[in-house]
């Protein structure tokens, strides 16, 4: 078995979906090993980058597959990749034990549609398994306190980078 600290990170995107009021989308996870309690069951959309796929294309795809949202425009991309480690027992289960965590390129997108476009129970036009049981709009600065503790440092970096771009639409 490869030592935990020698495992690579899984390339991933994270999406800061911003509505017209300057609030960001949060989905409540369906459960699973990453959910530690009800208060910390929320997260922004995220997912793996397919081979040959750009981070922006992956962000749009993952957003649609998790929320049904396709009405977006580009706002900003984080200049750096942010990484987090899963707790080792969880990492040995997730992704067939091949990764110690994820390295994420975060992208902010402005939601240009209406809330009825969002369908976390039948995402991707009903073609994808739901990852969330509920959703809400939230202030970006509140998100680190709502995420599982091992992802919190990444969310703090996301807040720092994207706070200037989440202002309400003119």
C-alpha positions, 0 to 999 in steps of 0.5 A: 500500500502506498503511504498516505502522504505519497498519494497524489491529489485528484484534479477537481473544480469548485464552483462559486455560483453567484445570484443577482443579489450577490449570494452563492449557491449551497447544496446540502449533501445527501450524506455519505462519508464526508458528512459529519453532521447536519450543520456541516452538510453544505457545500458549493458544487464541485467535481473532477476534471475529465482528461483533456477538459479545461477547468471552466468546461469542467465547472460548467459540466459539474454545475449542470450535473449537480444542480441542473443550472446552465444559465451562467456567465463567467465572472472569475477564476482563482489564480491558484489551485487549492488543495485539501486532504481527506482524513486518511480512513476516508481517503482509503475508501474514496476514489478507490484509495488512489488519492489523498484529497483534491486539488481544486481550481475554483471558478465563479459564475454569475447565475443568469437564470431564475431559481426554478431552473435549479433542480438538485433532485433531478440534475442534468435534466434527470440524467444524473444521480442527485448529490444534494437533497436541498439547496439555498442561497447564502452569503459567501463569508458564511460558507466556511462555517457550513462545510466539513472541517477538513475542507474549511481552509479551502473555503476560507481561501475561496472567500478571500479570492472571490469576495470582491466579485460576488457583489450584487449584479448592477 
